[in-house]
Amino acid sequence: MPDDAWQLLRLMDGFVTTQLLYVAAKLGVAEALTEPKTAAALADELHVDADALTRVLRGLALEDVVSEDEGTFALTALGAHLPALKGPALVRGELYFHGAEGLLDAVKHGGTAFERIYDAPFFTHLDQYPSHEAAFEASMAGRAEQEAQAVVAAYDFTLLKTLVDVGGGRGVLLNAILRQAPHLDATLFDRPAAIEAARPHVPKVVAGDFFEAVPPGADAYLLSRVLHDWDDEDALRILATVRRAMREAGRVLIVDAILPRHARDKPAAIRMDLHMLLLLGARERTEAEFRALLERAGFHHITVHPTDSPAGLSVMDAR
Ligand SMILES: C[S@@+](CC[C@H](N)C(=O)[O-])C[C@H]1O[C@@H](n2cnc3c(N)ncnc32)[C@H](O)[C@@H]1O
């Protein structure tokens, strides 16, 4: 078989790779590999089947997550990131994996892949399944840990006095902002199901629905990785709620990836766009699409502050 065909078959085995990484994250393989170990010793420590674990480790060796030397396995530089990315690995294996099966149907007939499989919109499903809610929020926090510094470096939050982080998740970004601007009077706003996980991490939290109302009177409203979860009509409803709440001359700060002209220019933005297609029937946007959306919502004086995050994030400031 030609090399290209082997390569294509390897791509088709992406489903195996997702589950290998899920199993490793769930069992704590990276945490247990503090030093090189045989598969048998590791299986003993993790109380799992030695034969199956050996084969999983060899699969992970193919992806350079662990190295293999005469039956002894060690963590590679790549694998060393697994503990920090445990949340993203768990939510992919437990929730997104199954939801992705709806893609063909969604492409043929429209709609959202996730909803076709789980029979409910994404956030409604999370409201009903606390373990999936916890996995999702942990994943958001894991991703935000990788991105927050780049956002804070790209935008001067010290000029603000009051800030509401709308859909702030566990508050990873808000905490990075507060380290830069400790004087800031900051509130994290999120769904009731999500807010308890944020409470220990940030000083002020408020629960609610951003289609109804958000805390009023702040001079800035942060929407980080929120608008990409929604189509234009819903994004406009969220922006309208924010606009109603803000004081005169307030500003909205959008943190999202900006879609590149060519997919290969920003692979992480393209992959996130596919997550949006699969899970929420939503999308990442180009800069022109963001500008048009903000103008339609009555926001002007738009400035774009690109970050150096590999995720392709920018901070868009509009008044
Ligand atoms: C993709 S996460 C982004 C989290 C965080 N801002 C970040 O940058 O990592 C979207 C957030 O929007 C919240 N959310 C979804 N629907 C909401 C609603 N109707 N009202 C308030 N928050 C909502 C979710 O709970 C979640 O925390």
The ligand as a Gaussian input file, in Angstrom:
#p B3LYP/6-31G(d) Opt

LIG

0 1
 C      -16.863000      28.177000      26.128000
 S      -17.195000      28.557000      27.807000
 C      -16.078000      29.924000      28.102000
 C      -15.624000      30.015000      29.521000
 C      -14.613000      31.134000      29.819000
 N      -15.176000      32.440000      29.537000
 C      -13.326000      30.932000      29.067000
 O      -12.878000      31.848000      28.363000
 O      -12.727000      29.855000      29.210000
 C      -18.776000      29.342000      27.697000
 C      -19.367000      29.716000      29.042000
 O      -20.659000      30.303000      28.828000
 C      -21.515000      29.862000      29.864000
 N      -22.929000      29.970000      29.445000
 C      -23.556000      29.239000      28.486000
 N      -24.853000      29.616000      28.391000
 C      -25.043000      30.598000      29.308000
 C      -26.181000      31.388000      29.691000
 N      -27.364000      31.230000      29.067000
 N      -26.020000      32.320000      30.650000
 C      -24.814000      32.493000      31.273000
 N      -23.691000      31.769000      30.951000
 C      -23.810000      30.837000      29.989000
 C      -21.078000      28.420000      30.092000
 O      -21.522000      27.895000      31.327000
 C      -19.570000      28.533000      29.973000
 O      -18.950000      28.750000      31.214000

